[in-house]
């Protein structure tokens, strides 16, 4: 699935300027427990989370996650946005809850 499709499905907005709308996303992870995210690597995945701290960016960096979607209208700080930019990580935000995001993306064919 293309990132542009994910943005449309989740009615997401971008918090970073490095958005490649043609980026191909193969799977999705959803968690507020970063230890769960670190458990098993998955290529070309996005991370859906309600956590809003620098550790989310560090975890994405370690796991080669290129896109993070903050749920429930969470907005990243300037520090988080700068850290994401320095690591070429795209930050998005949506008003949907984590569970709703998972359902929407799954119903459109994106798997975990």
N, CA, C and O atoms as a GROMACS GRO file, in nm:
protein
  448
    1UNK      N    1   0.085  -0.117   0.000
    1UNK     CA    2   0.000   0.000   0.000
    1UNK      C    3   0.090   0.124   0.000
    1UNK      O    4   0.191   0.128   0.069
    2UNK      N    5   0.053   0.222  -0.076
    2UNK     CA    6   0.128   0.346  -0.082
    2UNK      C    7   0.097   0.434   0.040
    2UNK      O    8  -0.013   0.430   0.094
    3UNK      N    9   0.195   0.512   0.080
    3UNK     CA   10   0.176   0.601   0.193
    3UNK      C   11   0.062   0.699   0.168
    3UNK      O   12  -0.011   0.734   0.260
    4UNK      N   13   0.046   0.742   0.045
    4UNK     CA   14  -0.063   0.834   0.012
    4UNK      C   15  -0.199   0.772   0.045
    4UNK      O   16  -0.290   0.843   0.089
    5UNK      N   17  -0.213   0.642   0.023
    5UNK     CA   18  -0.339   0.574   0.056
    5UNK      C   19  -0.361   0.571   0.207
    5UNK      O   20  -0.472   0.592   0.254
    6UNK      N   21  -0.256   0.544   0.282
    6UNK     CA   22  -0.266   0.540   0.428
    6UNK      C   23  -0.306   0.677   0.482
    6UNK      O   24  -0.390   0.687   0.570
    7UNK      N   25  -0.246   0.780   0.427
    7UNK     CA   26  -0.280   0.916   0.470
    7UNK      C   27  -0.428   0.945   0.443
    7UNK      O   28  -0.496   1.003   0.527
    8UNK      N   29  -0.476   0.903   0.328
    8UNK     CA   30  -0.617   0.925   0.294
    8UNK      C   31  -0.710   0.844   0.384
    8UNK      O   32  -0.810   0.897   0.433
    9UNK      N   33  -0.678   0.718   0.407
    9UNK     CA   34  -0.762   0.630   0.489
    9UNK      C   35  -0.774   0.683   0.631
    9UNK      O   36  -0.882   0.682   0.691
   10UNK      N   37  -0.661   0.729   0.686
   10UNK     CA   38  -0.660   0.775   0.825
   10UNK      C   39  -0.689   0.924   0.840
   10UNK      O   40  -0.688   0.977   0.951
   11UNK      N   41  -0.714   0.992   0.728
   11UNK     CA   42  -0.731   1.138   0.729
   11UNK      C   43  -0.617   1.202   0.808
   11UNK      O   44  -0.638   1.289   0.893
   12UNK      N   45  -0.498   1.156   0.778
   12UNK     CA   46  -0.380   1.197   0.854
   12UNK      C   47  -0.320   1.326   0.800
   12UNK      O   48  -0.335   1.361   0.683
   13UNK      N   49  -0.252   1.394   0.889
   13UNK     CA   50  -0.176   1.512   0.847
   13UNK      C   51  -0.030   1.488   0.881
   13UNK      O   52   0.003   1.412   0.972
   14UNK      N   53   0.056   1.555   0.806
   14UNK     CA   54   0.200   1.535   0.822
   14UNK      C   55   0.258   1.639   0.918
   14UNK      O   56   0.220   1.756   0.917
   15UNK      N   57   0.351   1.592   1.002
   15UNK     CA   58   0.425   1.681   1.091
   15UNK      C   59   0.567   1.703   1.042
   15UNK      O   60   0.642   1.781   1.101
   16UNK      N   61   0.606   1.634   0.935
   16UNK     CA   62   0.739   1.650   0.878
   16UNK      C   63   0.726   1.680   0.729
   16UNK      O   64   0.625   1.650   0.667
   17UNK      N   65   0.831   1.739   0.674
   17UNK     CA   66   0.829   1.779   0.533
   17UNK      C   67   0.884   1.673   0.440
   17UNK      O   68   0.879   1.690   0.318
   18UNK      N   69   0.936   1.565   0.493
   18UNK     CA   70   1.004   1.463   0.412
   18UNK      C   71   0.910   1.350   0.370
   18UNK      O   72   0.950   1.234   0.370
   19UNK      N   73   0.789   1.383   0.334
   19UNK     CA   74   0.688   1.281   0.304
   19UNK      C   75   0.698   1.235   0.160
   19UNK      O   76   0.680   1.314   0.066
   20UNK      N   77   0.728   1.106   0.142
   20UNK     CA   78   0.730   1.043   0.010
   20UNK      C   79   0.598   0.971  -0.007
   20UNK      O   80   0.580   0.860   0.044
   21UNK      N   81   0.506   1.032  -0.078
   21UNK     CA   82   0.371   0.976  -0.093
   21UNK      C   83   0.371   0.843  -0.168
   21UNK      O   84   0.274   0.768  -0.158
   22UNK      N   85   0.476   0.814  -0.242
   22UNK     CA   86   0.484   0.688  -0.316
   22UNK      C   87   0.555   0.578  -0.239
   22UNK      O   88   0.575   0.468  -0.291
   23UNK      N   89   0.592   0.606  -0.115
   23UNK     CA   90   0.657   0.506  -0.031
   23UNK      C   91   0.567   0.385  -0.017
   23UNK      O   92   0.450   0.397   0.017
   24UNK      N   93   0.623   0.267  -0.043
   24UNK     CA   94   0.545   0.143  -0.035
   24UNK      C   95   0.552   0.086   0.107
   24UNK      O   96   0.661   0.063   0.160
   25UNK      N   97   0.436   0.064   0.166
   25UNK     CA   98   0.425   0.011   0.302
   25UNK      C   99   0.367  -0.130   0.294
   25UNK      O  100   0.260  -0.151   0.236
   26UNK      N  101   0.438  -0.226   0.352
   26UNK     CA  102   0.397  -0.367   0.344
   26UNK      C  103   0.315  -0.412   0.465
   26UNK      O  104   0.233  -0.503   0.454
   27UNK      N  105   0.338  -0.348   0.581
   27UNK     CA  106   0.268  -0.394   0.701
   27UNK      C  107   0.259  -0.282   0.803
   27UNK      O  108   0.317  -0.175   0.787
   28UNK      N  109   0.183  -0.310   0.908
   28UNK     CA  110   0.156  -0.211   1.010
   28UNK      C  111   0.181  -0.271   1.148
   28UNK      O  112   0.151  -0.388   1.172
   29UNK      N  113   0.235  -0.191   1.236
   29UNK     CA  114   0.250  -0.230   1.377
   29UNK      C  115   0.172  -0.128   1.458
   29UNK      O  116   0.168  -0.010   1.423
   30UNK      N  117   0.112  -0.172   1.565
   30UNK     CA  118   0.038  -0.082   1.651
   30UNK      C  119   0.067  -0.118   1.795
   30UNK      O  120   0.038  -0.229   1.840
   31UNK      N  121   0.124  -0.023   1.868
   31UNK     CA  122   0.158  -0.053   2.006
   31UNK      C  123   0.195   0.074   2.081
   31UNK      O  124   0.248   0.170   2.024
   32UNK      N  125   0.166   0.072   2.210
   32UNK     CA  126   0.214   0.175   2.301
   32UNK      C  127   0.324   0.116   2.389
   32UNK      O  128   0.377   0.185   2.476
   33UNK      N  129   0.359  -0.009   2.366
   33UNK     CA  130   0.469  -0.074   2.438
   33UNK      C  131   0.586  -0.090   2.342
   33UNK      O  132   0.582  -0.174   2.252
   34UNK      N  133   0.687  -0.010   2.360
   34UNK     CA  134   0.799  -0.012   2.267
   34UNK      C  135   0.876  -0.143   2.272
   34UNK      O  136   0.940  -0.181   2.174
   35UNK      N  137   0.870  -0.212   2.384
   35UNK     CA  138   0.935  -0.343   2.392
   35UNK      C  139   0.870  -0.441   2.295
   35UNK      O  140   0.938  -0.528   2.241
   36UNK      N  141   0.740  -0.429   2.274
   36UNK     CA  142   0.672  -0.514   2.176
   36UNK      C  143   0.716  -0.481   2.034
   36UNK      O  144   0.730  -0.571   1.951
   37UNK      N  145   0.738  -0.355   2.007
   37UNK     CA  146   0.784  -0.314   1.874
   37UNK      C  147   0.924  -0.368   1.848
   37UNK      O  148   0.956  -0.407   1.736
   38UNK      N  149   1.007  -0.370   1.950
   38UNK     CA  150   1.145  -0.417   1.936
   38UNK      C  151   1.155  -0.569   1.923
   38UNK      O  152   1.260  -0.621   1.885
   39UNK      N  153   1.048  -0.638   1.954
   39UNK     CA  154   1.051  -0.784   1.959
   39UNK      C  155   1.079  -0.850   1.826
   39UNK      O  156   1.159  -0.944   1.820
   40UNK      N  157   1.016  -0.805   1.719
   40UNK     CA  158   1.038  -0.870   1.589
   40UNK      C  159   1.038  -0.767   1.476
   40UNK      O  160   0.942  -0.693   1.458
   41UNK      N  161   1.147  -0.764   1.402
   41UNK     CA  162   1.157  -0.667   1.292
   41UNK      C  163   1.069  -0.705   1.174
   41UNK      O  164   1.056  -0.823   1.139
   42UNK      N  165   1.008  -0.605   1.113
   42UNK     CA  166   0.925  -0.623   0.994
   42UNK      C  167   0.964  -0.513   0.896
   42UNK      O  168   0.956  -0.395   0.928
   43UNK      N  169   1.004  -0.552   0.776
   43UNK     CA  170   1.045  -0.453   0.676
   43UNK      C  171   0.925  -0.375   0.622
   43UNK      O  172   0.813  -0.426   0.616
   44UNK      N  173   0.952  -0.252   0.583
   44UNK     CA  174   0.852  -0.164   0.519
   44UNK      C  175   0.724  -0.152   0.600
   44UNK      O  176   0.614  -0.165   0.547
   45UNK      N  177   0.739  -0.127   0.729
   45UNK     CA  178   0.620  -0.114   0.813
   45UNK      C  179   0.607   0.027   0.869
   45UNK      O  180   0.704   0.104   0.875
   46UNK      N  181   0.486   0.057   0.910
   46UNK     CA  182   0.461   0.183   0.981
   46UNK      C  183   0.429   0.148   1.126
   46UNK      O  184   0.394   0.034   1.157
   47UNK      N  185   0.442   0.246   1.212
   47UNK     CA  186   0.409   0.228   1.353
   47UNK      C  187   0.296   0.322   1.390
   47UNK      O  188   0.306   0.443   1.371
   48UNK      N  189   0.190   0.265   1.444
   48UNK     CA  190   0.080   0.343   1.499
   48UNK      C  191   0.098   0.344   1.650
   48UNK      O  192   0.115   0.238   1.710
   49UNK      N  193   0.094   0.462   1.711
   49UNK     CA  194   0.114   0.467   1.856
   49UNK      C  195   0.050   0.591   1.916
   49UNK      O  196   0.028   0.692   1.849
   50UNK      N  197   0.021   0.580   2.043
   50UNK     CA  198  -0.028   0.694   2.120
   50UNK      C  199   0.082   0.756   2.204
   50UNK      O  200   0.061   0.858   2.269
   51UNK      N  201   0.200   0.694   2.202
   51UNK     CA  202   0.314   0.749   2.276
   51UNK      C  203   0.370   0.869   2.203
   51UNK      O  204   0.376   0.870   2.080
   52UNK      N  205   0.410   0.968   2.276
   52UNK     CA  206   0.458   1.090   2.216
   52UNK      C  207   0.585   1.135   2.288
   52UNK      O  208   0.586   1.235   2.360
   53UNK      N  209   0.694   1.057   2.268
   53UNK     CA  210   0.822   1.093   2.328
   53UNK      C  211   0.936   1.054   2.235
   53UNK      O  212   0.915   0.988   2.133
   54UNK      N  213   1.056   1.095   2.271
   54UNK     CA  214   1.171   1.070   2.184
   54UNK      C  215   1.204   0.921   2.173
   54UNK      O  216   1.265   0.879   2.075
   55UNK      N  217   1.164   0.842   2.270
   55UNK     CA  218   1.193   0.699   2.264
   55UNK      C  219   1.120   0.632   2.147
   55UNK      O  220   1.168   0.531   2.094
   56UNK      N  221   1.008   0.685   2.106
   56UNK     CA  222   0.937   0.632   1.989
   56UNK      C  223   1.023   0.650   1.864
   56UNK      O  224   1.032   0.560   1.781
   57UNK      N  225   1.087   0.765   1.853
   57UNK     CA  226   1.174   0.791   1.738
   57UNK      C  227   1.296   0.699   1.744
   57UNK      O  228   1.335   0.642   1.643
   58UNK      N  229   1.354   0.686   1.860
   58UNK     CA  230   1.472   0.598   1.877
   58UNK      C  231   1.437   0.453   1.843
   58UNK      O  232   1.516   0.383   1.779
   59UNK      N  233   1.320   0.408   1.885
   59UNK     CA  234   1.276   0.272   1.854
   59UNK      C  235   1.257   0.255   1.704
   59UNK      O  236   1.300   0.155   1.646
   60UNK      N  237   1.194   0.352   1.641
   60UNK     CA  238   1.174   0.347   1.496
   60UNK      C  239   1.308   0.344   1.423
   60UNK      O  240   1.324   0.273   1.324
   61UNK      N  241   1.402   0.420   1.473
   61UNK     CA  242   1.536   0.424   1.413
   61UNK      C  243   1.602   0.286   1.421
   61UNK      O  244   1.658   0.239   1.322
   62UNK      N  245   1.595   0.222   1.535
   62UNK     CA  246   1.655   0.089   1.555
   62UNK      C  247   1.589  -0.014   1.465
   62UNK      O  248   1.657  -0.101   1.410
   63UNK      N  249   1.457  -0.005   1.450
   63UNK     CA  250   1.380  -0.106   1.376
   63UNK      C  251   1.360  -0.070   1.228
   63UNK      O  252   1.288  -0.140   1.158
   64UNK      N  253   1.422   0.036   1.182
   64UNK     CA  254   1.410   0.081   1.043
   64UNK      C  255   1.265   0.108   1.003
   64UNK      O  256   1.225   0.079   0.890
   65UNK      N  257   1.189   0.162   1.094
   65UNK     CA  258   1.051   0.204   1.066
   65UNK      C  259   1.058   0.346   1.009
   65UNK      O  260   1.114   0.436   1.071
   66UNK      N  261   1.001   0.364   0.892
   66UNK     CA  262   1.014   0.492   0.823
   66UNK      C  263   0.899   0.589   0.849
   66UNK      O  264   0.911   0.708   0.821
   67UNK      N  265   0.787   0.538   0.904
   67UNK     CA  266   0.670   0.623   0.926
   67UNK      C  267   0.610   0.592   1.063
   67UNK      O  268   0.591   0.476   1.100
   68UNK      N  269   0.582   0.698   1.138
   68UNK     CA  270   0.512   0.686   1.266
   68UNK      C  271   0.382   0.766   1.255
   68UNK      O  272   0.383   0.881   1.211
   69UNK      N  273   0.272   0.704   1.296
   69UNK     CA  274   0.143   0.772   1.298
   69UNK      C  275   0.101   0.786   1.444
   69UNK      O  276   0.078   0.687   1.513
   70UNK      N  277   0.090   0.911   1.489
   70UNK     CA  278   0.043   0.938   1.624
   70UNK      C  279  -0.110   0.943   1.621
   70UNK      O  280  -0.168   1.014   1.540
   71UNK      N  281  -0.173   0.869   1.709
   71UNK     CA  282  -0.318   0.859   1.712
   71UNK      C  283  -0.376   0.954   1.816
   71UNK      O  284  -0.303   1.017   1.893
   72UNK      N  285  -0.508   0.965   1.818
   72UNK     CA  286  -0.582   1.044   1.916
   72UNK      C  287  -0.539   1.192   1.922
   72UNK      O  288  -0.533   1.253   2.028
   73UNK      N  289  -0.510   1.247   1.802
   73UNK     CA  290  -0.472   1.389   1.792
   73UNK      C  291  -0.348   1.426   1.873
   73UNK      O  292  -0.333   1.542   1.913
   74UNK      N  293  -0.262   1.330   1.898
   74UNK     CA  294  -0.137   1.360   1.969
   74UNK      C  295  -0.046   1.438   1.875
   74UNK      O  296  -0.034   1.404   1.757
   75UNK      N  297   0.017   1.541   1.926
   75UNK     CA  298   0.104   1.625   1.844
   75UNK      C  299   0.246   1.619   1.898
   75UNK      O  300   0.268   1.641   2.017
   76UNK      N  301   0.342   1.590   1.811
   76UNK     CA  302   0.481   1.581   1.855
   76UNK      C  303   0.540   1.719   1.885
   76UNK      O  304   0.502   1.819   1.825
   77UNK      N  305   0.633   1.720   1.979
   77UNK     CA  306   0.703   1.843   2.012
   77UNK      C  307   0.804   1.876   1.902
   77UNK      O  308   0.830   1.795   1.813
   78UNK      N  309   0.859   1.996   1.907
   78UNK     CA  310   0.961   2.036   1.810
   78UNK      C  311   1.083   1.946   1.822
   78UNK      O  312   1.146   1.914   1.721
   79UNK      N  313   1.116   1.905   1.943
   79UNK     CA  314   1.230   1.815   1.964
   79UNK      C  315   1.207   1.680   1.894
   79UNK      O  316   1.297   1.628   1.829
   80UNK      N  317   1.087   1.627   1.907
   80UNK     CA  318   1.054   1.499   1.842
   80UNK      C  319   1.056   1.515   1.690
   80UNK      O  320   1.107   1.428   1.619
   81UNK      N  321   1.000   1.624   1.641
   81UNK     CA  322   0.998   1.647   1.496
   81UNK      C  323   1.140   1.661   1.441
   81UNK      O  324   1.169   1.610   1.333
   82UNK      N  325   1.227   1.731   1.513
   82UNK     CA  326   1.364   1.748   1.467
   82UNK      C  327   1.439   1.616   1.468
   82UNK      O  328   1.514   1.586   1.375
   83UNK      N  329   1.419   1.536   1.572
   83UNK     CA  330   1.483   1.404   1.581
   83UNK      C  331   1.436   1.314   1.467
   83UNK      O  332   1.516   1.241   1.408
   84UNK      N  333   1.308   1.319   1.437
   84UNK     CA  334   1.254   1.240   1.326
   84UNK      C  335   1.314   1.286   1.194
   84UNK      O  336   1.352   1.204   1.111
   85UNK      N  337   1.322   1.415   1.174
   85UNK     CA  338   1.379   1.470   1.052
   85UNK      C  339   1.526   1.428   1.036
   85UNK      O  340   1.569   1.393   0.927
   86UNK      N  341   1.601   1.432   1.145
   86UNK     CA  342   1.742   1.392   1.143
   86UNK      C  343   1.759   1.244   1.107
   86UNK      O  344   1.864   1.204   1.057
   87UNK      N  345   1.655   1.164   1.133
   87UNK     CA  346   1.662   1.021   1.108
   87UNK      C  347   1.577   0.978   0.989
   87UNK      O  348   1.553   0.858   0.970
   88UNK      N  349   1.532   1.075   0.909
   88UNK     CA  350   1.449   1.047   0.791
   88UNK      C  351   1.325   0.965   0.824
   88UNK      O  352   1.289   0.873   0.749
   89UNK      N  353   1.260   0.997   0.933
   89UNK     CA  354   1.138   0.930   0.974
   89UNK      C  355   1.022   1.026   0.951
   89UNK      O  356   1.026   1.141   0.994
   90UNK      N  357   0.921   0.978   0.885
   90UNK     CA  358   0.802   1.058   0.855
   90UNK      C  359   0.707   1.050   0.974
   90UNK      O  360   0.678   0.942   1.024
   91UNK      N  361   0.658   1.166   1.018
   91UNK     CA  362   0.562   1.171   1.128
   91UNK      C  363   0.427   1.216   1.076
   91UNK      O  364   0.415   1.318   1.007
   92UNK      N  365   0.325   1.139   1.109
   92UNK     CA  366   0.187   1.170   1.073
   92UNK      C  367   0.103   1.172   1.199
   92UNK      O  368   0.143   1.118   1.302
   93UNK      N  369  -0.013   1.233   1.190
   93UNK     CA  370  -0.106   1.234   1.302
   93UNK      C  371  -0.249   1.216   1.252
   93UNK      O  372  -0.284   1.258   1.141
   94UNK      N  373  -0.330   1.152   1.336
   94UNK     CA  374  -0.470   1.131   1.303
   94UNK      C  375  -0.555   1.146   1.428
   94UNK      O  376  -0.507   1.130   1.540
   95UNK      N  377  -0.681   1.177   1.408
   95UNK     CA  378  -0.773   1.190   1.522
   95UNK      C  379  -0.826   1.054   1.569
   95UNK      O  380  -0.878   1.043   1.680
   96UNK      N  381  -0.812   0.952   1.484
   96UNK     CA  382  -0.865   0.820   1.519
   96UNK      C  383  -0.790   0.758   1.637
   96UNK      O  384  -0.674   0.788   1.661
   97UNK      N  385  -0.859   0.672   1.708
   97UNK     CA  386  -0.796   0.593   1.815
   97UNK      C  387  -0.715   0.481   1.753
   97UNK      O  388  -0.734   0.447   1.636
   98UNK      N  389  -0.625   0.424   1.830
   98UNK     CA  390  -0.537   0.319   1.781
   98UNK      C  391  -0.617   0.202   1.724
   98UNK      O  392  -0.586   0.154   1.615
   99UNK      N  393  -0.717   0.158   1.794
   99UNK     CA  394  -0.800   0.046   1.750
   99UNK      C  395  -0.869   0.076   1.618
   99UNK      O  396  -0.875  -0.009   1.529
  100UNK      N  397  -0.921   0.197   1.605
  100UNK     CA  398  -0.988   0.237   1.481
  100UNK      C  399  -0.890   0.240   1.364
  100UNK      O  400  -0.924   0.197   1.253
  101UNK      N  401  -0.770   0.291   1.386
  101UNK     CA  402  -0.669   0.294   1.280
  101UNK      C  403  -0.638   0.153   1.232
  101UNK      O  404  -0.630   0.128   1.111
  102UNK      N  405  -0.622   0.062   1.326
  102UNK     CA  406  -0.592  -0.077   1.289
  102UNK      C  407  -0.704  -0.134   1.204
  102UNK      O  408  -0.678  -0.198   1.102
  103UNK      N  409  -0.827  -0.113   1.245
  103UNK     CA  410  -0.942  -0.164   1.171
  103UNK      C  411  -0.952  -0.104   1.032
  103UNK      O  412  -0.977  -0.176   0.935
  104UNK      N  413  -0.932   0.025   1.022
  104UNK     CA  414  -0.939   0.092   0.892
  104UNK      C  415  -0.832   0.040   0.797
  104UNK      O  416  -0.861   0.009   0.681
  105UNK      N  417  -0.710   0.031   0.845
  105UNK     CA  418  -0.602  -0.014   0.757
  105UNK      C  419  -0.618  -0.161   0.721
  105UNK      O  420  -0.591  -0.201   0.608
  106UNK      N  421  -0.662  -0.242   0.817
  106UNK     CA  422  -0.683  -0.385   0.790
  106UNK      C  423  -0.795  -0.404   0.686
  106UNK      O  424  -0.783  -0.486   0.595
  107UNK      N  425  -0.901  -0.327   0.700
  107UNK     CA  426  -1.013  -0.341   0.606
  107UNK      C  427  -0.976  -0.296   0.465
  107UNK      O  428  -1.045  -0.331   0.368
  108UNK      N  429  -0.869  -0.219   0.453
  108UNK     CA  430  -0.820  -0.177   0.321
  108UNK      C  431  -0.704  -0.262   0.271
  108UNK      O  432  -0.642  -0.231   0.169
  109UNK      N  433  -0.675  -0.370   0.344
  109UNK     CA  434  -0.577  -0.468   0.294
  109UNK      C  435  -0.438  -0.464   0.355
  109UNK      O  436  -0.354  -0.546   0.318
  110UNK      N  437  -0.412  -0.372   0.448
  110UNK     CA  438  -0.279  -0.368   0.510
  110UNK      C  439  -0.278  -0.465   0.628
  110UNK      O  440  -0.366  -0.459   0.715
  111UNK      N  441  -0.182  -0.551   0.631
  111UNK     CA  442  -0.174  -0.654   0.736
  111UNK      C  443  -0.061  -0.626   0.833
  111UNK      O  444   0.024  -0.541   0.809
  112UNK      N  445  -0.063  -0.698   0.943
  112UNK     CA  446   0.041  -0.682   1.044
  112UNK      C  447   0.162  -0.766   1.011
  112UNK      O  448   0.260  -0.765   1.086
   0.00000   0.00000   0.00000
